Structure formats: C-alpha cells, structure tokens
C-alpha cells in the first residue's frame, strides 16, 4: 500500500474517502444540474461503487480523486483529483478532474483544488504532462481548464462509454506540461 497523500490549499482539504462522505456524494451524483454533462445521474448504490473505487485507487497509489472539503467548516464540496486514464483513445495519461456540489460553484474552489493537484502531479509524481477532458459543450469546466492555463489540444475524441443519443459523446482534450505549469505559476 502506498503512502496516502492529502493536499491542502488556503481554503480546502483534499483527503481520502470516509464512510461519512457517501450520503453527500450520492446527493451530488443525483443532482441533475451537477450531472448535466454526464450521460446520467447515479443512484446511491452506483455512488457507493464509485466512492469505493476512488478510495481503493488512493490506497493503492497514494493519490486519486480525493474528497474535497472546505477547511472552515469541513463541508463536503465534492471531489477533485487525479486519475490515470488508459482506456480512452487519448493514450495512457493522467487527468485532473473535478465535480462539485452546486452550492459551491462560483467560488473558485475547482480551480484552487485542481491547481494543487497539478502541483502535486508535477512536483511529487514528476509527470511531464497532465490532461483534462470533458464533453465539448461543458463550458463551465472548460473555463476552469482555461484558468489553469491548460491548452485545448484540438484533439477532440468520441468517448467510447457515452451513447450517441446523449449528445455528449464528443469530448475535448486539454493539456498542460510541467514546463508550462511552472512558467504560469511563478
């Protein structure tokens, strides 16, 4: 088992999953607004399966999609983290991703937490590049990618696990190199 890492920003803590997170995570995944750019919402059992998968990956690797909570009151705001992607037509890579509860939108939390993840990816994991993906019409997430100084690669792809009928199949691929991250954060 790897050393389980926890990240902290001025306002947020990114940590390993606990049983107490399941109800808040299930509410997040059942919210139509939060899941607008996903093929469907998730029920409690599906949410539990995802939470357990994320927890196992963190136990194995020391990092992953962490629970993200607000430092001032411990409020569960969602998940932000890193994930190895090896089952999409974009090659073997590490992505940064986020999903926040609606009450926490518009405060810069996704950008703040994702930036901490990028710092971890480049400093601790010594990665050369990190990607971010979303459906082409997910403007809010694309704005976060822009704020992170990620570059739209122009290498759009069809997500193999998304049905054509959803209108969400085409995804964008954003990238940031270690060199670019260091230049834009210094």
VMD Tcl script that draws the C-alpha trace (Angstrom):
set ca {
  {0.00 0.00 0.00}
  {1.23 3.47 -0.90}
  {1.51 6.46 1.40}
  {-1.88 8.15 1.16}
  {-1.37 11.79 0.32}
  {-3.60 14.62 1.43}
  {-3.46 18.06 -0.17}
  {-4.35 21.37 1.37}
  {-4.90 24.80 -0.10}
  {-5.71 28.02 1.74}
  {-9.41 27.10 1.78}
  {-9.65 23.38 1.02}
  {-8.51 19.93 2.07}
  {-8.30 17.06 -0.41}
  {-8.35 13.79 1.51}
  {-9.08 10.07 1.44}
  {-12.69 8.91 1.39}
  {-14.57 8.04 4.58}
  {-17.89 6.28 5.07}
  {-19.45 9.57 6.20}
  {-18.91 11.01 2.70}
  {-21.28 8.62 0.94}
  {-24.57 10.47 1.53}
  {-23.19 13.82 0.36}
  {-21.54 12.14 -2.63}
  {-24.80 10.41 -3.54}
  {-26.69 13.74 -3.37}
  {-24.05 15.28 -5.63}
  {-24.39 12.46 -8.17}
  {-28.20 12.60 -8.10}
  {-28.32 16.34 -8.84}
  {-29.41 16.98 -12.44}
  {-27.54 20.31 -12.57}
  {-24.26 18.79 -11.35}
  {-24.60 15.85 -13.75}
  {-25.75 17.91 -16.74}
  {-22.68 16.93 -18.78}
  {-22.72 13.26 -17.76}
  {-24.86 10.68 -19.59}
  {-26.95 10.12 -16.46}
  {-27.20 10.68 -12.72}
  {-26.15 7.96 -10.28}
  {-28.20 6.33 -7.54}
  {-26.92 5.56 -4.04}
  {-25.54 2.14 -4.96}
  {-23.71 3.48 -8.03}
  {-22.31 6.35 -5.97}
  {-21.09 3.88 -3.35}
  {-19.34 1.83 -6.04}
  {-17.57 4.93 -7.39}
  {-16.57 6.10 -3.89}
  {-15.14 2.67 -3.08}
  {-13.26 2.60 -6.39}
  {-11.78 6.06 -5.73}
  {-10.85 5.02 -2.18}
  {-9.10 1.85 -3.42}
  {-7.13 3.78 -6.03}
  {-5.92 6.24 -3.39}
  {-4.95 3.35 -1.10}
  {-3.05 1.70 -3.95}
  {-1.38 4.78 -5.50}
  {-1.41 7.34 -2.69}
  {-3.41 9.74 -4.89}
  {-6.58 9.87 -6.96}
  {-9.96 11.58 -6.90}
  {-9.93 12.95 -3.36}
  {-12.89 14.11 -1.28}
  {-12.68 17.88 -1.24}
  {-13.88 19.70 1.84}
  {-13.88 23.31 2.95}
  {-11.39 23.94 5.76}
  {-13.51 26.48 7.64}
  {-16.35 24.06 8.37}
  {-15.46 20.64 6.92}
  {-18.29 20.88 4.37}
  {-18.15 18.21 1.65}
  {-17.93 20.19 -1.58}
  {-17.24 17.34 -3.99}
  {-14.27 15.55 -5.46}
  {-11.16 16.86 -7.15}
  {-8.09 14.91 -8.08}
  {-6.00 12.93 -10.48}
  {-6.76 9.73 -12.32}
  {-4.75 7.51 -14.65}
  {-6.59 7.12 -17.95}
  {-5.67 4.14 -20.08}
  {-8.99 3.14 -21.60}
  {-9.74 6.10 -23.87}
  {-8.49 6.91 -27.37}
  {-6.13 9.54 -25.91}
  {-3.38 7.18 -24.79}
  {-2.08 6.41 -21.32}
  {-2.10 9.64 -19.33}
  {-3.08 11.25 -16.02}
  {-6.09 13.53 -15.95}
  {-7.10 16.20 -13.47}
  {-10.82 16.33 -12.81}
  {-13.49 17.77 -10.53}
  {-17.16 17.52 -9.62}
  {-18.54 19.99 -7.09}
  {-21.92 20.34 -5.43}
  {-23.99 23.20 -6.84}
  {-23.86 25.21 -3.59}
  {-20.10 25.53 -4.04}
  {-20.00 26.73 -7.64}
  {-18.65 30.18 -8.43}
  {-16.17 30.48 -5.56}
  {-13.04 29.34 -7.42}
  {-12.85 26.06 -5.48}
  {-12.46 23.84 -8.55}
  {-9.58 25.94 -9.87}
  {-7.90 26.17 -6.45}
  {-8.10 22.44 -5.79}
  {-7.16 21.44 -9.35}
  {-4.13 23.74 -9.23}
  {-2.98 21.93 -6.05}
  {-3.44 18.63 -7.90}
  {-1.33 19.87 -10.80}
  {1.39 20.99 -8.41}
  {1.33 17.52 -6.81}
  {1.39 15.84 -10.24}
  {4.43 17.78 -11.39}
  {6.36 18.02 -8.10}
  {5.62 14.72 -6.36}
  {4.73 12.40 -9.24}
  {7.24 14.01 -11.63}
  {4.79 13.84 -14.52}
  {5.65 15.63 -17.75}
  {2.03 16.36 -18.68}
  {-1.50 16.28 -17.25}
  {-4.70 16.32 -19.29}
  {-8.32 17.26 -18.64}
  {-11.31 16.02 -20.59}
  {-14.97 16.94 -20.82}
  {-17.77 16.97 -23.31}
  {-17.41 19.80 -25.85}
  {-20.40 21.77 -24.53}
  {-19.32 21.78 -20.86}
  {-18.41 25.47 -20.83}
  {-18.04 25.76 -17.03}
  {-15.39 23.01 -16.86}
  {-13.65 24.37 -19.93}
  {-13.41 27.76 -18.19}
  {-11.69 26.05 -15.25}
  {-9.27 24.41 -17.68}
  {-8.54 27.84 -19.18}
  {-7.97 29.34 -15.70}
  {-5.50 26.53 -15.06}
  {-3.63 27.67 -18.22}
  {-4.33 24.34 -19.88}
  {-4.31 24.32 -23.69}
  {-7.13 22.94 -25.82}
  {-5.18 20.43 -27.90}
  {-7.78 20.41 -30.68}
  {-7.66 16.60 -30.45}
  {-11.36 16.02 -29.82}
  {-12.41 12.38 -29.48}
  {-15.51 10.24 -29.21}
  {-15.89 8.88 -25.67}
  {-16.41 5.11 -26.07}
  {-18.63 4.76 -22.98}
  {-21.02 7.59 -23.91}
  {-24.02 6.82 -26.09}
  {-24.53 8.92 -29.25}
  {-28.11 9.69 -28.21}
  {-26.94 11.72 -25.18}
  {-25.35 14.42 -27.33}
  {-22.32 14.19 -25.02}
  {-20.12 11.76 -26.94}
  {-17.63 14.27 -28.38}
  {-15.02 15.28 -25.80}
  {-12.26 17.88 -25.77}
  {-8.73 17.15 -24.61}
  {-6.90 19.89 -22.73}
  {-3.23 19.54 -21.76}
  {-0.64 21.24 -19.62}
  {3.05 20.40 -19.49}
  {5.22 20.66 -16.41}
  {7.17 23.43 -18.12}
  {4.02 25.48 -18.84}
  {2.69 24.96 -15.31}
  {5.96 26.16 -13.79}
  {6.04 29.20 -16.11}
  {2.47 30.19 -15.31}
  {2.72 29.72 -11.54}
  {5.98 31.58 -10.98}
}
mol new
graphics top color blue
foreach p $ca { graphics top sphere $p radius 0.5 }
foreach p [lrange $ca 0 end-1] q [lrange $ca 1 end] { graphics top cylinder $p $q radius 0.2 }
display resetview
